[in-house]
Amino acid sequence: MPPSEPSAAHPVAGLAREVEEFVAAAGWNQPPQLFALVPTAALLDEQPELAGQLDRANPLTPVAQEALPEGDLAESLGRIAWPEIVVGCALAQEIIVLPPDAEAELEGIAEADAESLRRAAADHPRRTEARLVAAVLREGDAACVMRLRGVQPGDENEDAVDELVESPDLAPNLVEALKTTLQP
C-alpha cells in the first residue's frame, strides 16, 4: 500500500484516511477488510525489499490481512489476537446509513432479527451507502472515517460527489471491538 502522510496531531486519523483511500481505489461493493498497523521501521527491518514502497518517516504502515470469514463480523473479530509487533488495527466495511427519523420506522423489525433489519435498511428509500473505517492503537487512540457514497442506485445526478466525514465517535461499538482484538 503506498504511504500517505498521517496527520501529525492525530496519526491514527491519518492512518484511517490512508486505509479508506486504499480501499476506495478498488471501488464499492467490497467485503469488510482488516488491516494490521505495524511500525514501519520494524516492517522494513523484517522485509528490506519493501524499502522502495514504504517511507521510513511514516511511523506506522497499514498491512492488509487475509479476507475475514463470511458471516457475523463481531464473531470474526472476537477470534482475532495480534502479535506484539502489531500496535493497532483498522477495519473497513460498507454500511447503510439511514436518517435519524427512519429509526422509528424500523423499530418492529429491529426486534425480529438482524438479517431482516439489514434487508429493511438496504431497501429503505432514504438510505445512503457508506464505507466506514475505524482504526485503533493499543495505547487507546482511535479514529473513524466514513465516505458517504455520492451516487445512489436510481439517482438522476451522476455528478454527485462522495462526502467524507471524520469523527472518533462514528462507530463506538466497532472501535471497542477492535480494541478488544489488541488486548493480551
N, C-alpha and C positions, 0 to 999 in steps of 0.2 A: 504494500500500500504506500503510495507516495506520501511523504510527510507534509504537514502544513504547520503553520505557526500556531501553537497553542497560546491562548491568552496568558500573558504574564501574571495578571491579577488572579485569574481563575483557570489554572491549567486544565482542570477536569472539564470545564466548559469548552475549552478549545479542543480537547480530545473527543467530546461528544459531537461537536460540529464536524470534526475530521471523519469520524465514523459515519455520520449521516451523509456527508459528501461522497464518501467511498461507496456506500450502499446506493445512494441516489444515482450514481453513474451507471448502475445496472438497470435502472428503471423501476417501475412499480410491479406489484403482484409477486413479491418475493416472500419466502418463508422467514420466520424470525432468524436472526443471525447473532451469534455470540462472539465477543472479542475479548482476549486477554490483554491487559495493559501491562507492558513489560518495560523495565528500564532499557533505554536504547543502548547504553554502553554495555550492559550485560548481554544484550542480544547480539551486538556486534562482536563481543569477545567470543561468544559461542559460535557465531556464524559470520566470520570475516568477509565472506563472499557477498554479503549484503551491503558492504561499505558504500557502493555506488548508488544504492537505493535509499539509504537512511541518512538523516542528518544527526550527527552525534550531539549537536547543540540542543535538539529536542529531548527533554528528559525522559519522556515515555513514548512508546510506539504501540499502537493497537495491532494485535495479531489475530487475524480471523481464525476461528476454530471450526472444527468439523460441524456439519449440519446437526442441529438438535433433532432428537427423535420427534416424530409426529405425535400429536396428542396434547395433553394438558401441559402448558408451559410451566406452571408453578411446580408441577410434579417433576418435570425435567430439571428445573433449576434446583430443586431440593436434593438432587442426587449429585450435584457438582461440588467438587473440592479442588482448590487450586494449589499448585506447588508454591513454595515460598517466593520464587522469582517473580511471580505474578503479584503486582502491587495493586491491581484493580481490574475491573472488568466493565464491559459495556454490552448492552443488548439493543439491537434494532428490530422493531416489529411494526407491521402495518396494523392500524386500528381504524375503527369507525368512531367519529366524534359526532355527537348529537347536541343540539341546542339545549340549554338547561330546562326549558319548559317542556321538552319532549319526554323527560323522565316520568312525568305523571302518566303519560300515555302507555308507558311500558311497565308500570308497577305490577300489574297482574301477571305479566309474562315473567318478570324477574323472579317471582316466587315459584314458577314452574320448573324450569331447568336452564342451565347456561346455554345450551345449544339453541333452544327456542329464542332466548334473548338475543343471541348473536344474529340469528336469521332476521328477527324483527328489526334490529338496528341496521343491518345491511340493506333491508328493504325500505327503510324509512325515507320518505321523500325529501327530508331536510338534512340528510346525513352529509358528512364531509369525510372523505377518505384522508388518512394521515399516516405519516411514518413517525414513530416515536423512538427516540434513542435516549436511554438512561445510562449514565456512566457513574461509577463509584470507585473510590480508592479505599484501601484498607484503613487509612488514617481517618476516614469518615467523610471526606469531601464528596459531594455528589452534584450532578448536573443533568438536566434534561433538555432535549431539543426536539421540537415537533415541527415537521413540514406538513402543512395543510395543502392537499392537492388542489391546484387551481382549476383544472378542468374535470368536471364530474360527468359520469355517464348521462347522456341526454342533454348536456349543456349546449347552448347555442354559441356561447362565446369561446371560440377556440383560442383566443389570445389571452385567456386568463393566466395569471402568474401564481406560482406556488407562494405561500406565505410561511415564513419561518418564525416560530415562537420559541423563546428560551426562558426557562424558569426551573429552579431546582424542585419546585413544588408541583410540577405537572403530573407526576406519577409516583406518589409516595409509597404505594404498595410494591411497585416494581423496584424502586430504589431499595426498599427494605429486603426484598427477596434477593437482590443482587448482593447486598451487604452480607447476607447470611451465607452466601457461597464463599465468602472470603474469610469466614471465621474458622479458627483452628479445629 
